[in-house]
Protein backbone atom coordinates (compact mmCIF):
# COMPACT_ATOMS: atom_id res chain seq x y z
CA UNK A 1 0.00 0.00 0.00
CA UNK A 2 1.02 3.56 -0.58
CA UNK A 3 -0.01 6.99 0.59
CA UNK A 4 -1.07 9.82 -1.71
CA UNK A 5 0.19 13.09 -0.20
CA UNK A 6 -0.85 16.57 -1.30
CA UNK A 7 1.54 19.55 -1.22
CA UNK A 8 0.83 23.25 -1.73
CA UNK A 9 3.16 26.20 -2.31
CA UNK A 10 2.83 28.85 0.38
CA UNK A 11 3.79 31.61 -2.09
CA UNK A 12 1.96 30.95 -5.38
CA UNK A 13 -0.60 28.26 -4.47
CA UNK A 14 0.75 25.57 -6.86
CA UNK A 15 -0.44 22.10 -5.78
CA UNK A 16 0.97 18.65 -6.44
CA UNK A 17 0.40 15.09 -5.25
CA UNK A 18 3.17 12.63 -4.48
CA UNK A 19 3.17 9.01 -3.38
CA UNK A 20 4.98 7.22 -0.58
CA UNK A 21 5.25 3.44 -0.29
CA UNK A 22 4.82 0.62 -2.80
CA UNK A 23 2.00 0.00 -5.26
CA UNK A 24 0.04 -3.19 -5.85
CA UNK A 25 2.66 -4.62 -8.25
CA UNK A 26 5.72 -3.68 -6.18
CA UNK A 27 6.45 -0.43 -7.97
CA UNK A 28 7.28 2.80 -6.21
CA UNK A 29 6.57 6.32 -7.37
CA UNK A 30 9.32 8.93 -7.56
CA UNK A 31 8.39 12.62 -7.57
CA UNK A 32 10.45 14.63 -10.06
CA UNK A 33 10.59 18.33 -10.81
CA UNK A 34 10.80 19.65 -14.37
CA UNK A 35 12.52 23.04 -14.85
CA UNK A 36 11.08 23.37 -18.38
CA UNK A 37 7.32 23.07 -17.72
CA UNK A 38 7.71 23.96 -14.01
CA UNK A 39 5.70 21.01 -12.71
CA UNK A 40 6.08 18.07 -10.37
CA UNK A 41 5.50 14.71 -12.04
CA UNK A 42 5.29 11.20 -10.60
CA UNK A 43 7.30 8.46 -12.29
CA UNK A 44 6.51 4.76 -11.84
CA UNK A 45 9.73 2.90 -11.09
CA UNK A 46 10.41 -0.82 -10.70
CA UNK A 47 8.05 -3.58 -9.73
CA UNK A 48 6.46 -5.81 -12.35
CA UNK A 49 6.54 -2.97 -14.88
CA UNK A 50 10.31 -2.64 -14.41
CA UNK A 51 10.71 -6.39 -14.94
CA UNK A 52 8.86 -6.26 -18.27
CA UNK A 53 10.14 -2.88 -19.52
CA UNK A 54 13.75 -2.30 -18.37
CA UNK A 55 13.49 1.44 -19.07
CA UNK A 56 11.06 1.61 -16.11
CA UNK A 57 13.41 -0.18 -13.71
CA UNK A 58 15.16 3.07 -12.73
CA UNK A 59 15.03 6.85 -12.99
CA UNK A 60 17.96 7.27 -15.37
CA UNK A 61 17.04 8.37 -18.88
CA UNK A 62 13.41 9.15 -18.04
CA UNK A 63 11.54 12.12 -19.50
CA UNK A 64 9.01 14.57 -18.08
CA UNK A 65 5.54 13.14 -18.57
CA UNK A 66 4.10 16.54 -19.41
CA UNK A 67 6.59 18.18 -21.80
CA UNK A 68 9.10 15.43 -22.66
CA UNK A 69 12.10 17.28 -21.19
CA UNK A 70 15.14 15.21 -20.28
CA UNK A 71 16.16 17.72 -17.58
CA UNK A 72 13.95 16.29 -14.81
CA UNK A 73 15.44 15.76 -11.37
CA UNK A 74 14.24 14.14 -8.18
CA UNK A 75 12.06 16.66 -6.31
CA UNK A 76 13.42 17.73 -2.92
CA UNK A 77 9.90 17.73 -1.37
CA UNK A 78 10.16 21.42 -0.47
CA UNK A 79 10.85 23.75 -3.41
CA UNK A 80 8.03 24.93 -5.67
CA UNK A 81 8.92 24.33 -9.34
CA UNK A 82 7.05 27.47 -10.40
CA UNK A 83 8.17 30.22 -8.01
CA UNK A 84 10.86 28.46 -5.89
CA UNK A 85 8.79 29.16 -2.76
CA UNK A 86 8.25 26.68 0.06
CA UNK A 87 5.86 23.77 -0.52
CA UNK A 88 4.38 22.05 2.50
CA UNK A 89 2.08 19.09 3.08
CA UNK A 90 -1.56 20.12 3.24
CA UNK A 91 -2.41 17.31 5.63
CA UNK A 92 -4.46 15.53 2.97
CA UNK A 93 -3.32 11.91 2.85
CA UNK A 94 -5.15 8.96 1.41
CA UNK A 95 -4.41 5.31 0.64
CA UNK A 96 -3.45 4.40 -2.90
CA UNK A 97 -3.02 0.91 -4.26
VENMOCOR-V816772 format. One record per backbone hydrogen bond with DSSP energy under -0.5 kcal/mol. NH is the residue of the N-H (numbers start at 1). CO is the residue of the C=O. E is the energy in kcal/mol with one decimal. If there is no record, write none. Layout:
BEGIN
<<NH | CO | E> <NH | CO | E>>
END
This chain:
BEGIN
<<2 | 96 | -2.2> <3 | 20 | -3.0> <4 | 94 | -3.4> <5 | 3 | -0.6> <5 | 18 | -2.9> <6 | 92 | -1.8> <7 | 16 | -3.2> <8 | 88 | -2.4> <9 | 14 | -2.7> <10 | 86 | -2.8> <13 | 9 | -1.0> <16 | 7 | -2.0> <18 | 5 | -2.8> <20 | 3 | -2.2> <22 | 1 | -1.3> <23 | 27 | -3.3> <24 | 97 | -1.2> <26 | 23 | -1.8> <28 | 45 | -2.6> <29 | 21 | -0.5> <30 | 43 | -2.6> <32 | 41 | -3.0> <33 | 73 | -3.2> <34 | 39 | -2.6> <35 | 33 | -0.6> <38 | 34 | -1.1> <39 | 34 | -0.7> <41 | 32 | -2.7> <43 | 30 | -2.9> <43 | 41 | -0.5> <45 | 28 | -2.8> <46 | 56 | -2.9> <48 | 25 | -1.9> <50 | 46 | -1.5> <51 | 47 | -1.4> <52 | 48 | -1.8> <53 | 49 | -3.1> <54 | 52 | -0.6> <56 | 53 | -2.7> <57 | 54 | -1.6> <62 | 59 | -1.6> <64 | 69 | -2.5> <68 | 64 | -1.4> <73 | 33 | -1.9> <75 | 31 | -2.6> <80 | 85 | -2.6> <84 | 80 | -1.4> <87 | 78 | -4.0> <87 | 85 | -0.5> <88 | 8 | -2.3> <90 | 6 | -2.6> <91 | 6 | -0.5> <93 | 91 | -0.8> <94 | 4 | -1.7> <96 | 2 | -2.8>>
END
